[in-house]
Amino acid sequence: MVSRRTLFKILGVGGLGSLITYSRFKKPSPSFYQQDSLTLPYGLSKPKSVVIIGAGLAGLACAYELSKRGFEVTLLEKSTNLGGKIASWRIDVGSDSFQLEHGFHGFFPHYYNLNQIISELNIENNFRSLGFYSVLFADNKYSYKPENFYPSHSAFPWNIIDLAVWSDNRLDWGINIAKLSHWQVFKEIAAFKLSDSFQRLDHLSVIDWSKIGFPQGLYDLYFLPFARSTLNAPDVLSAGELLQFFHFYFFGNPEGLAFNGTKDDMGTSLVTPIVNALKNNQGKVITEANISNIICDSNKINSLSYQQGNEVISGPFTVNRNNFLSSDNETYYGDSDHLFLEMDKQAIGLRCTHQGCTVKKQENGTFLCPCHGAVYDKDGKVIKGPAKHNLSHYKVVEKDDDSVTLISKEASEKNNLETLQADYYVMATDVPGIQHLWIKIEGEKSEKLTQKIEQLAVADPFAVARFWFDQDFDWEYSNFTSLSGYKLIDSIALYHRLQTQFIEWSKKTGGSVVELHAYCYKEKDFPTQEVLLQTFEQELYKIVPKLSEANLLHKELVNQKNFSGYPPNSYNNRPETVTEIDNLFFAGDWVKMPFPCGLMERAVSSGLLAANAILEKEGLQRRTLSTVNQGIKLL
């Protein structure tokens, strides 16, 4: 273990000023990223309008801020549910109903911008503290003891000293400061600065960076499990992104890793209050909105058209045969979220009507959505939610060996299109969403920006399994715990101890509700939902052996492939908030961020950056945005 004197010597923190700056007893304040020095008008003096596409956290945050300032806000969302990756929907388990969501989310105290919105909405009571946070290691792979993290309230390097005090694995960190590669790793950790660190490390994957001589214990105990928490696998994650992530969550803030969870589902606890505030400010929210086209002229977005309900493509269109999926018995056309299956001189669209995932045909002839579990019968009619609309049907107009021309059976003469015109437009979708929207733009587009959008990466798939059992069990760790060394599982959440609806169900039945996360699994290893669920269940019984004796009452699987990827050499090529189109702005966790942030805070901050860019255009006071402090300067 490194002594305090040695640590200070290494970091060059020897003077009185440095000791005061990094005082054990004075909690540092966050840094301000954007804070206007002048006092400017707060709200509009004349009407202005904005259309925001995407009602995830980025779009909600942007819409919330602009509606407060007097903008006429129209928020468009393609799904039936608002919230994007924090959306909720109803499911039935026996005679009980629950709100299901995409998975447990932690609200950290250094989510300064998100927490400020929560404070403004006066909904702090919608959250409860988890007290501490644990990381467990698989016995068959590691010999490490469990790690526990607590609130710290001390800045670097004191928070690292706290970590050493808490850790039962401190002697296994493997740090050797006399080794040049270890010193370089520690130097990167201590002196993180966004642009400089990315310049040095963005070309490396996390796996490649670890091979230069990383302290093995530090890598196993902290960097590997938390690399996966970015929802990107270490072999395809930029080392610069991981260091930014670590600085944001570990070294750059004095808050520690303990966090809050929602008392109810995310939709009830956070999404609905934001939407209600938006509507109270005369904002308009439109769900099931599929964008048909976007008109761009003279370097401005002039209008967009959308239709509610299923996406309907107006007029005939031609798609190529998909030889990879087609067989002697079935012929597929198109790919990705525009995939079609030919059936009896017609075709059925395989785009789920819930959130646009591609459904898969099952052995019994039904169609299953691998993302959120919607099921359609052999004719494409919904037989199990959360989808509310049937799959789209198309007539075959013309066909040859390589392609087919289709026309929608649902298309009408007017096609039920609505057209919106606004002063400003914000695209706040996920990566597949922005790439799909960009194709819809008619008119001249910047080739450079088009290339950046086309190069945006999607991370490996994310899966969440939730199980209902008729028995409870003892658990000495945090109610949300990270796991490392398992084939599939990355974390476990005990919902019957976290959220009110499940706590009450557990009291009534004596049962338990357990959620398991796989952050970034490889599809070749887990090709079907059946394999995913089977592996989740097998590994759960290793983690909690008592549950193997319980009766499994119900299980749900949520499976997505739409999280942002952060591969090597991607930082400089990311689109930024302000675009080359005068009245178009971007928001989402795929946008190049000018300060450290991660996960939900990254999405919210990007939405507020877009709002600030529009406020600046109108000469209004920008919202003050906060972030963690940068690294210290080494001697």
C-alpha positions as CSV (number, residue, x, y, z in Angstrom):
1,M,0.0,0.0,0.0
2,V,1.3,3.5,-0.9
3,S,1.9,5.8,2.1
4,R,0.3,9.2,2.3
5,R,3.7,10.9,2.1
6,T,4.7,8.9,-1.0
7,L,1.4,9.6,-2.6
8,F,1.7,13.3,-2.1
9,K,5.3,13.2,-3.3
10,I,4.2,11.3,-6.5
11,L,1.5,13.8,-7.2
12,G,3.6,16.9,-6.5
13,V,1.2,18.0,-3.8
14,G,3.6,19.3,-1.3
15,G,2.9,23.0,-0.7
16,L,0.5,24.5,1.8
17,G,-1.8,25.8,-1.0
18,S,-2.2,22.3,-2.4
19,L,-2.9,20.9,1.0
20,I,-5.7,23.5,1.5
21,T,-7.0,22.9,-2.0
22,Y,-7.3,19.2,-1.4
23,S,-8.3,19.5,2.2
24,R,-9.8,16.5,3.9
25,F,-12.3,18.7,5.7
26,K,-13.7,21.1,3.0
27,K,-15.8,19.6,0.3
28,P,-14.9,21.2,-3.1
29,S,-17.6,22.7,-5.2
30,P,-18.3,21.5,-8.8
31,S,-17.0,23.5,-11.7
32,F,-19.1,25.7,-13.9
33,Y,-19.0,24.8,-17.6
34,Q,-21.4,27.5,-18.9
35,Q,-22.1,30.6,-16.7
36,D,-22.9,33.9,-18.3
37,S,-21.0,36.8,-16.8
38,L,-23.7,39.3,-18.0
39,T,-27.2,39.4,-16.7
40,L,-29.4,38.8,-19.8
41,P,-33.1,38.5,-20.2
42,Y,-34.5,35.2,-18.9
43,G,-37.5,34.7,-21.2
44,L,-38.6,35.5,-24.7
45,S,-40.3,38.9,-25.6
46,K,-41.8,37.5,-28.8
47,P,-43.1,34.1,-29.8
48,K,-40.5,31.5,-31.0
49,S,-41.1,27.8,-31.6
50,V,-38.9,24.7,-31.4
51,V,-39.5,21.1,-32.5
52,I,-37.6,18.4,-30.5
53,I,-37.4,14.9,-31.9
54,G,-36.9,12.3,-29.3
55,A,-38.4,12.1,-25.8
56,G,-35.5,10.4,-24.0
57,L,-33.7,12.3,-21.2
58,A,-31.8,14.5,-23.7
59,G,-35.0,15.6,-25.4
60,L,-37.0,16.0,-22.2
61,A,-34.3,18.1,-20.6
62,C,-34.1,20.4,-23.7
63,A,-37.9,20.7,-23.9
64,Y,-38.2,21.4,-20.2
65,E,-35.7,24.3,-20.3
66,L,-37.0,25.9,-23.4
67,S,-40.6,25.7,-22.3
68,K,-39.7,27.6,-19.1
69,R,-38.3,30.4,-21.3
70,G,-41.4,30.9,-23.2
71,F,-40.7,28.8,-26.4
72,E,-43.6,27.0,-28.1
73,V,-42.2,23.5,-27.7
74,T,-43.5,20.5,-29.7
75,L,-41.9,17.2,-28.5
76,L,-42.2,14.3,-31.0
77,E,-41.6,10.6,-29.9
78,K,-41.9,7.6,-32.1
79,S,-42.8,5.2,-29.2
80,T,-46.0,5.0,-27.3
81,N,-44.0,5.5,-24.1
82,L,-42.0,8.6,-23.2
83,G,-38.6,8.5,-21.7
84,G,-36.5,6.5,-24.2
85,K,-34.2,4.3,-22.2
86,I,-35.9,5.2,-18.9
87,A,-39.4,4.6,-20.2
88,S,-41.9,2.4,-18.3
89,W,-44.8,0.2,-19.4
90,R,-47.3,-2.0,-17.8
91,I,-47.1,-5.8,-17.5
92,D,-49.3,-8.4,-15.8
93,V,-47.9,-11.1,-13.5
94,G,-50.7,-13.4,-12.4
95,S,-53.4,-11.2,-10.8
96,D,-50.9,-8.3,-10.2
97,S,-49.8,-5.5,-12.5
98,F,-46.4,-3.8,-12.4
99,Q,-44.6,-1.1,-14.3
100,L,-41.6,-2.5,-16.1
101,E,-38.6,-0.5,-17.2
102,H,-35.4,-1.0,-19.1
103,G,-33.4,-1.7,-16.0
104,F,-32.3,-0.1,-12.7
105,H,-30.6,3.3,-12.9
106,G,-28.5,4.9,-10.2
107,F,-28.8,8.7,-9.5
108,F,-25.3,9.8,-8.3
109,P,-24.9,13.0,-6.3
110,H,-22.5,14.4,-8.9
111,Y,-25.2,14.3,-11.5
112,Y,-25.3,18.0,-10.9
113,N,-27.4,19.0,-13.9
114,L,-29.9,16.2,-13.6
115,N,-30.2,16.7,-9.9
116,Q,-30.8,20.4,-10.4
117,I,-33.9,19.6,-12.6
118,I,-35.1,17.2,-9.9
119,S,-34.7,20.0,-7.3
120,E,-36.6,22.5,-9.5
121,L,-39.4,20.0,-9.9
122,N,-39.5,19.4,-6.2
123,I,-39.5,15.7,-6.6
124,E,-36.5,14.7,-4.3
125,N,-38.9,12.5,-2.4
126,N,-39.3,10.3,-5.4
127,F,-35.9,8.9,-4.7
128,R,-34.3,6.8,-1.9
129,S,-30.6,6.3,-1.0
130,L,-29.0,2.9,-1.4
131,G,-26.5,3.8,1.4
132,F,-23.5,2.0,-0.2
133,Y,-22.5,0.2,-3.3
134,S,-20.9,-3.3,-3.7
135,V,-18.9,-5.1,-6.3
136,L,-18.7,-8.9,-6.2
137,F,-16.2,-11.1,-8.0
138,A,-16.9,-14.6,-9.4
139,D,-15.1,-17.2,-7.2
140,N,-14.2,-19.4,-10.1
141,K,-12.2,-16.5,-11.8
142,Y,-11.0,-14.2,-9.0
143,S,-9.8,-14.5,-5.5
144,Y,-10.8,-10.9,-4.6
145,K,-13.0,-10.1,-1.7
146,P,-16.1,-8.0,-2.2
147,E,-15.6,-4.2,-2.6
148,N,-17.9,-1.7,-0.9
149,F,-18.1,2.0,-1.8
150,Y,-19.5,4.7,0.5
151,P,-20.1,8.5,0.3
152,S,-16.8,10.2,0.5
153,H,-17.1,14.1,0.4
154,S,-13.3,14.4,-0.2
155,A,-11.5,15.4,-3.3
156,F,-8.6,13.6,-5.0
157,P,-6.3,12.2,-3.6
158,W,-8.2,11.8,-0.3
159,N,-11.0,9.9,-2.1
160,I,-8.4,7.3,-3.2
161,I,-7.0,7.1,0.3
162,D,-10.6,6.4,1.5
163,L,-10.9,3.7,-1.2
164,A,-7.7,2.1,0.2
165,V,-9.1,2.2,3.7
166,W,-12.4,0.6,2.7
167,S,-10.9,-2.0,0.4
168,D,-10.1,-5.5,1.7
169,N,-8.1,-5.9,-1.5
170,R,-5.8,-2.9,-1.1
171,L,-2.7,-5.2,-0.9
172,D,-3.7,-6.8,-4.2
173,W,-3.9,-3.5,-6.2
174,G,-0.4,-4.3,-7.6
175,I,0.8,-0.8,-7.8
176,N,4.6,-0.4,-8.3
177,I,5.4,3.3,-8.7
178,A,9.0,2.4,-9.6
179,K,7.6,0.7,-12.7
180,L,7.3,3.3,-15.5
181,S,4.1,1.9,-17.0
182,H,2.4,2.0,-13.6
183,W,3.5,5.6,-13.1
184,Q,2.1,6.6,-16.5
185,V,-1.3,5.0,-15.6
186,F,-1.3,6.9,-12.3
187,K,-0.3,10.1,-14.0
188,E,-3.2,9.7,-16.5
189,I,-5.6,9.2,-13.7
190,A,-4.5,12.1,-11.6
191,A,-4.0,14.7,-14.4
192,F,-7.1,14.0,-16.5
193,K,-7.9,16.9,-18.9
194,L,-10.6,16.2,-21.5
195,S,-8.9,17.3,-24.8
196,D,-5.3,16.3,-23.8
197,S,-6.3,12.9,-22.4
198,F,-8.3,12.0,-25.5
199,Q,-5.5,13.1,-27.7
200,R,-3.2,10.6,-25.9
201,L,-5.5,7.7,-25.4
202,D,-8.4,7.8,-27.9
203,H,-6.6,5.6,-30.4
204,L,-6.4,2.7,-27.9
205,S,-9.0,0.3,-26.8
206,V,-9.3,-0.4,-23.1
207,I,-7.8,-3.9,-23.7
208,D,-4.9,-2.4,-25.6
209,W,-4.3,0.2,-22.9
210,S,-4.3,-2.6,-20.3
211,K,-1.5,-4.4,-22.1
212,I,1.0,-1.6,-21.7
213,G,1.6,-2.5,-18.1
214,F,-1.5,-1.7,-16.1
215,P,-1.5,-2.7,-12.4
216,Q,-3.4,-6.0,-12.6
217,G,-5.3,-5.6,-9.4
218,L,-6.5,-2.1,-10.2
219,Y,-7.6,-3.3,-13.6
220,D,-9.5,-6.3,-12.3
221,L,-11.1,-4.6,-9.3
222,Y,-12.1,-1.3,-10.7
223,F,-11.3,-0.6,-14.4
224,L,-12.8,-3.8,-15.9
225,P,-16.1,-3.9,-14.1
226,F,-16.7,-0.2,-14.6
227,A,-15.6,-0.2,-18.2
228,R,-18.5,-2.5,-18.8
229,S,-20.7,-0.1,-16.9
230,T,-20.3,2.3,-19.8
231,L,-22.4,-0.2,-21.8
232,N,-19.4,-0.7,-24.1
233,A,-17.2,-3.9,-24.1
234,P,-13.5,-3.3,-23.2
235,D,-12.3,-4.6,-26.6
236,V,-14.2,-1.8,-28.5
237,L,-14.2,1.0,-25.9
238,S,-11.8,3.9,-26.3
239,A,-9.3,4.2,-23.4
240,G,-9.9,7.9,-23.5
241,E,-13.6,7.4,-22.9
242,L,-12.9,5.0,-20.0
243,L,-10.6,7.5,-18.4
244,Q,-13.2,10.2,-18.8
245,F,-15.8,7.9,-17.2
246,F,-13.5,7.1,-14.3
247,H,-12.6,10.7,-13.7
248,F,-16.3,11.6,-13.7
249,Y,-17.3,8.8,-11.3
250,F,-14.2,8.3,-9.2
251,F,-11.4,10.8,-9.2
252,G,-13.0,14.1,-10.3
253,N,-15.8,14.4,-7.8
254,P,-15.8,14.3,-4.0
255,E,-19.2,12.6,-3.7
256,G,-18.3,9.0,-3.6
257,L,-20.1,6.1,-5.3
258,A,-23.2,5.7,-3.1
259,F,-26.3,6.7,-5.0
260,N,-30.1,7.0,-5.1
261,G,-32.7,4.9,-6.8
262,T,-36.3,5.7,-7.7
263,K,-39.0,4.8,-5.2
264,D,-41.3,3.9,-8.1
265,D,-40.6,3.1,-11.7
266,M,-38.6,5.6,-13.7
267,G,-41.6,6.7,-15.7
268,T,-43.6,7.6,-12.6
269,S,-40.7,9.0,-10.6
270,L,-39.0,11.2,-13.2
271,V,-40.4,11.1,-16.7
272,T,-44.0,12.1,-15.8
273,P,-43.0,15.1,-13.6
274,I,-40.8,16.5,-16.4
275,V,-43.6,15.9,-19.0
276,N,-46.2,17.6,-16.6
277,A,-43.9,20.6,-16.2
278,L,-43.6,20.8,-20.0
279,K,-47.3,20.7,-20.5
280,N,-47.9,23.3,-17.7
281,N,-45.7,25.6,-19.8
282,Q,-48.0,25.0,-22.8
283,G,-45.6,22.4,-24.4
284,K,-47.1,19.9,-26.8
285,V,-46.2,16.2,-26.7
286,I,-46.9,13.8,-29.6
287,T,-46.3,10.1,-29.3
288,E,-46.2,7.5,-32.0
289,A,-44.8,10.2,-34.3
290,N,-42.9,8.8,-37.3
291,I,-41.0,11.4,-39.3
292,S,-41.7,11.1,-43.1
293,N,-39.5,13.9,-44.4
294,I,-37.5,16.9,-43.4
295,I,-37.2,19.9,-45.8
296,C,-33.8,21.7,-45.7
297,D,-33.3,24.8,-47.8
298,S,-30.8,27.7,-47.7
299,N,-29.0,26.0,-44.8
300,K,-32.1,25.9,-42.7
301,I,-34.7,23.3,-41.7
302,N,-37.9,24.7,-43.1
303,S,-40.4,22.0,-42.0
304,L,-40.9,18.4,-41.2
305,S,-43.8,16.0,-41.8
306,Y,-44.8,13.2,-39.6
307,Q,-47.6,10.6,-39.2
308,Q,-49.0,9.1,-36.0
309,G,-49.3,5.3,-35.6
310,N,-47.4,2.8,-37.7
311,E,-44.7,4.2,-40.0
312,V,-46.2,4.3,-43.5
313,I,-44.0,4.8,-46.5
314,S,-45.9,6.8,-49.1
315,G,-45.8,5.4,-52.6
316,P,-44.0,2.3,-53.9
317,F,-40.5,1.6,-52.8
318,T,-38.0,-1.1,-53.8
319,V,-35.9,-3.1,-51.4
320,N,-33.2,-5.7,-52.2
321,R,-33.3,-9.3,-51.3
322,N,-31.6,-10.2,-48.0
323,N,-29.6,-13.3,-49.0
324,F,-28.2,-13.7,-45.5
325,L,-31.7,-14.2,-43.9
326,S,-33.5,-15.8,-46.8
327,S,-33.9,-19.5,-47.2
328,D,-35.7,-22.0,-49.4
329,N,-38.8,-21.5,-47.4
330,E,-38.7,-17.8,-46.6
331,T,-37.6,-14.7,-48.5
332,Y,-36.5,-11.5,-46.7
333,Y,-36.0,-8.1,-48.1
334,G,-34.2,-5.0,-46.7
335,D,-32.2,-5.0,-43.4
336,S,-31.9,-3.5,-40.0
337,D,-35.1,-1.8,-38.9
338,H,-36.5,-1.8,-42.5
339,L,-36.8,-5.6,-42.9
340,F,-39.7,-7.3,-44.7
341,L,-40.8,-10.9,-45.0
342,E,-42.7,-12.0,-48.1
343,M,-45.9,-13.9,-47.3
344,D,-48.4,-15.1,-49.9
345,K,-47.9,-12.4,-52.5
346,Q,-47.7,-9.7,-49.8
347,A,-45.0,-8.7,-47.3
348,I,-45.1,-7.9,-43.6
349,G,-42.9,-5.3,-42.0
350,L,-40.8,-6.6,-39.2
351,R,-40.4,-3.2,-37.4
352,C,-41.9,-3.5,-33.9
353,T,-44.6,-0.8,-33.4
354,H,-43.4,-0.2,-29.8
355,Q,-39.9,1.3,-30.2
356,G,-38.8,0.2,-33.7
357,C,-36.8,-2.9,-32.9
358,T,-36.8,-5.7,-35.5
359,V,-39.1,-8.6,-34.6
360,K,-38.0,-12.2,-35.2
361,K,-40.2,-15.0,-36.5
362,Q,-40.5,-17.9,-34.0
363,E,-40.8,-21.6,-34.7
364,N,-44.6,-21.5,-34.0
365,G,-45.1,-18.8,-36.6
366,T,-45.5,-15.8,-34.2
367,F,-43.2,-12.8,-34.2
368,L,-41.3,-11.8,-31.1
369,C,-39.7,-8.4,-30.3
370,P,-36.3,-9.1,-28.8
371,C,-36.2,-5.7,-27.1
372,H,-39.2,-5.5,-24.9
373,G,-41.1,-8.7,-25.4
374,A,-44.0,-7.7,-27.6
375,V,-45.5,-10.7,-29.4
376,Y,-47.5,-10.7,-32.7
377,D,-49.4,-13.6,-34.2
378,K,-48.6,-15.1,-37.6
379,D,-50.6,-12.3,-39.3
380,G,-48.8,-9.6,-37.4
381,K,-51.6,-8.8,-34.9
382,V,-50.5,-7.8,-31.3
383,I,-51.2,-10.6,-28.8
384,K,-48.9,-9.3,-26.1
385,G,-47.7,-5.8,-25.3
386,P,-46.1,-3.3,-24.8
387,A,-46.8,-2.7,-28.5
388,K,-50.3,-1.4,-29.2
389,H,-50.4,-1.5,-33.1
390,N,-50.2,-4.5,-35.5
391,L,-47.2,-4.9,-37.8
392,S,-47.5,-3.1,-41.2
393,H,-48.6,-5.0,-44.3
394,Y,-47.5,-4.3,-47.9
395,K,-48.6,-5.3,-51.4
396,V,-46.1,-6.8,-53.8
397,V,-46.1,-4.5,-56.9
398,E,-43.2,-6.0,-58.8
399,K,-40.6,-8.7,-58.1
400,D,-37.5,-10.1,-59.6
401,D,-34.7,-12.4,-58.3
402,D,-32.8,-9.6,-56.5
403,S,-35.5,-7.1,-55.3
404,V,-39.1,-6.4,-54.7
405,T,-41.2,-3.3,-55.0
406,L,-43.8,-2.8,-52.2
407,I,-46.6,-0.4,-51.4
408,S,-48.2,0.0,-48.0
409,K,-51.6,-1.3,-47.6
410,E,-52.2,1.3,-44.9
411,A,-51.2,4.2,-47.1
412,S,-54.0,6.6,-48.0
413,E,-54.1,9.5,-50.5
414,K,-53.2,12.1,-48.0
415,N,-51.3,9.5,-45.8
416,N,-52.5,11.4,-42.7
417,L,-49.3,13.5,-42.7
418,E,-49.0,16.5,-40.4
419,T,-46.5,19.2,-41.2
420,L,-44.7,21.3,-38.6
421,Q,-42.7,24.5,-39.1
422,A,-40.6,26.0,-36.3
423,D,-37.8,28.5,-35.7
424,Y,-35.5,25.8,-34.3
425,Y,-35.2,22.0,-34.5
426,V,-33.4,19.6,-32.1
427,M,-32.7,16.0,-32.9
428,A,-32.4,14.2,-29.6
429,T,-32.7,10.5,-30.6
430,D,-30.4,7.5,-30.1
431,V,-27.8,6.6,-32.7
432,P,-30.0,4.5,-34.9
433,G,-32.6,7.3,-34.7
434,I,-30.3,10.1,-35.8
435,Q,-29.0,8.0,-38.6
436,H,-32.5,7.2,-39.7
437,L,-33.6,10.9,-39.5
438,W,-30.6,12.1,-41.5
439,I,-31.7,10.0,-44.4
440,K,-35.1,11.8,-44.3
441,I,-33.6,15.2,-44.9
442,E,-34.4,16.5,-48.4
443,G,-32.0,19.2,-49.6
444,E,-28.3,19.9,-49.3
445,K,-26.5,18.4,-46.4
446,S,-23.0,18.9,-45.2
447,E,-20.9,16.0,-46.4
448,K,-18.6,16.3,-43.4
449,L,-21.6,16.1,-41.0
450,T,-23.2,13.3,-42.9
451,Q,-20.0,11.3,-42.6
452,K,-19.8,11.9,-38.8
453,I,-23.4,10.7,-38.4
454,E,-22.8,7.6,-40.5
455,Q,-19.7,6.7,-38.5
456,L,-21.5,6.8,-35.2
457,A,-21.3,3.4,-33.5
458,V,-23.8,1.3,-31.6
459,A,-22.6,-0.7,-28.7
460,D,-22.9,-4.4,-28.2
461,P,-26.4,-5.5,-27.1
462,F,-27.7,-4.9,-23.6
463,A,-30.1,-7.3,-21.8
464,V,-32.1,-7.2,-18.6
465,A,-33.9,-10.2,-17.1
466,R,-36.3,-9.8,-14.2
467,F,-37.5,-12.9,-12.2
468,W,-40.3,-13.3,-9.7
469,F,-39.8,-16.0,-7.1
470,D,-42.0,-17.3,-4.3
471,Q,-39.2,-17.0,-1.7
472,D,-36.9,-14.3,-0.3
473,F,-33.2,-14.7,0.6
474,D,-30.5,-13.2,2.7
475,W,-28.2,-10.6,1.0
476,E,-25.4,-8.7,2.8
477,Y,-24.4,-6.5,-0.1
478,S,-26.0,-3.4,-1.6
479,N,-29.5,-3.8,-3.2
480,F,-27.9,-2.9,-6.5
481,T,-24.5,-4.7,-6.9
482,S,-22.0,-4.9,-9.7
483,L,-20.7,-8.4,-10.6
484,S,-17.5,-9.3,-12.3
485,G,-16.1,-12.5,-13.8
486,Y,-19.4,-14.1,-14.9
487,K,-20.1,-15.2,-18.4
488,L,-23.1,-12.9,-18.9
489,I,-24.2,-11.1,-15.8
490,D,-22.7,-7.7,-14.9
491,S,-25.1,-6.6,-12.0
492,I,-28.0,-7.6,-9.8
493,A,-30.8,-5.5,-8.4
494,L,-33.1,-6.6,-5.7
495,Y,-36.3,-4.8,-6.7
496,H,-38.3,-6.2,-3.8
497,R,-36.1,-4.0,-1.6
498,L,-35.9,-1.0,-4.0
499,Q,-39.2,0.0,-5.4
500,T,-42.5,0.4,-3.6
501,Q,-44.7,-1.8,-5.9
502,F,-42.3,-4.7,-5.5
503,I,-41.7,-4.1,-1.8
504,E,-45.5,-4.3,-1.2
505,W,-45.8,-7.5,-3.4
506,S,-43.0,-9.1,-1.4
507,K,-44.7,-8.3,1.9
508,K,-47.9,-9.8,0.6
509,T,-46.4,-12.9,-0.9
510,G,-43.1,-13.5,0.9
511,G,-41.5,-13.6,-2.6
512,S,-38.6,-11.7,-4.2
513,V,-38.1,-9.9,-7.5
514,V,-34.5,-10.0,-8.9
515,E,-33.2,-8.1,-11.9
516,L,-30.0,-9.1,-13.8
517,H,-28.1,-6.9,-16.3
518,A,-25.8,-7.9,-19.1
519,Y,-24.3,-4.6,-20.2
520,C,-22.6,-5.5,-23.5
521,Y,-22.7,-9.2,-24.4
522,K,-21.5,-10.7,-27.7
523,E,-24.3,-11.8,-29.9
524,K,-22.4,-14.8,-31.2
525,D,-22.2,-16.2,-27.7
526,F,-25.9,-15.6,-26.9
527,P,-27.8,-15.6,-30.2
528,T,-31.3,-16.1,-29.0
529,Q,-33.6,-14.9,-26.1
530,E,-33.8,-18.5,-25.0
531,V,-30.1,-18.7,-24.5
532,L,-30.0,-15.4,-22.7
533,L,-32.7,-16.3,-20.3
534,Q,-31.2,-19.8,-19.7
535,T,-27.8,-18.3,-18.9
536,F,-29.2,-15.5,-16.7
537,E,-31.1,-18.2,-14.7
538,Q,-28.1,-20.5,-14.4
539,E,-25.7,-17.8,-13.2
540,L,-28.3,-16.4,-10.8
541,Y,-28.4,-19.7,-8.9
542,K,-24.6,-19.5,-8.5
543,I,-24.9,-16.0,-7.1
544,V,-27.9,-16.7,-4.9
545,P,-28.0,-20.5,-4.4
546,K,-31.1,-20.4,-2.2
547,L,-33.2,-19.3,-5.2
548,S,-32.6,-22.7,-6.9
549,E,-34.9,-24.1,-4.3
550,A,-37.6,-21.5,-5.0
551,N,-40.4,-21.6,-7.5
552,L,-39.9,-19.3,-10.5
553,L,-43.2,-17.5,-10.9
554,H,-42.6,-15.2,-13.8
555,K,-39.7,-13.8,-16.0
556,E,-39.3,-10.9,-18.3
557,L,-36.5,-10.1,-20.8
558,V,-35.7,-6.6,-22.1
559,N,-33.1,-6.7,-24.9
560,Q,-31.7,-3.7,-26.8
561,K,-29.1,-2.8,-29.3
562,N,-29.3,1.0,-29.4
563,F,-26.8,2.3,-26.8
564,S,-24.1,4.7,-28.0
565,G,-20.7,3.2,-28.9
566,Y,-17.5,4.9,-28.0
567,P,-14.9,3.1,-30.0
568,P,-11.2,4.1,-30.4
569,N,-10.6,7.1,-32.7
570,S,-14.2,8.3,-32.4
571,Y,-14.0,11.3,-30.1
572,N,-12.8,13.9,-32.6
573,N,-15.3,12.7,-35.2
574,R,-18.4,13.0,-33.0
575,P,-21.1,15.6,-34.1
576,E,-21.3,18.6,-31.8
577,T,-24.4,20.4,-30.3
578,V,-24.3,23.2,-32.9
579,T,-24.5,22.0,-36.5
580,E,-23.7,23.5,-39.9
581,I,-27.4,23.9,-40.4
582,D,-28.3,27.3,-38.9
583,N,-31.4,26.2,-36.9
584,L,-30.6,22.5,-36.2
585,F,-29.1,21.3,-33.0
586,F,-28.1,17.8,-31.6
587,A,-28.7,16.3,-28.2
588,G,-28.0,12.8,-27.0
589,D,-25.2,10.8,-25.3
590,W,-23.5,10.3,-28.7
591,V,-22.9,14.1,-29.1
592,K,-19.3,15.3,-28.4
593,M,-19.4,16.7,-24.9
594,P,-17.1,19.5,-23.8
595,F,-16.9,18.4,-20.2
596,P,-16.7,15.1,-18.3
597,C,-20.1,13.3,-17.8
598,G,-21.6,9.9,-18.2
599,L,-24.8,7.9,-18.7
600,M,-28.0,9.8,-17.6
601,E,-26.0,13.0,-16.8
602,R,-24.5,12.9,-20.2
603,A,-27.9,12.7,-21.9
604,V,-29.4,15.5,-19.7
605,S,-26.3,17.7,-20.1
606,S,-26.4,17.3,-23.9
607,G,-30.1,18.4,-23.9
608,L,-29.3,21.4,-21.8
609,L,-26.4,22.3,-24.1
610,A,-28.8,22.3,-27.0
611,A,-31.2,24.5,-25.1
612,N,-28.4,26.9,-24.2
613,A,-27.3,27.2,-27.9
614,I,-30.9,28.2,-28.8
615,L,-31.1,30.6,-25.8
616,E,-27.8,32.2,-26.9
617,K,-29.2,32.7,-30.5
618,E,-32.1,34.6,-28.9
619,G,-29.8,36.7,-26.6
620,L,-31.2,35.1,-23.5
621,Q,-29.5,34.1,-20.3
622,R,-28.1,30.6,-20.6
623,R,-28.7,27.9,-17.9
624,T,-25.6,27.5,-15.7
625,L,-24.2,24.0,-16.3
626,S,-22.0,22.3,-13.7
627,T,-19.4,19.5,-14.0
628,V,-16.7,17.8,-12.0
629,N,-13.3,19.4,-11.5
630,Q,-10.5,18.6,-13.9
631,G,-7.4,16.6,-12.8
632,I,-4.6,18.2,-10.7
633,K,-1.4,19.5,-12.3
634,L,1.5,17.1,-11.7
635,L,5.1,18.4,-11.2
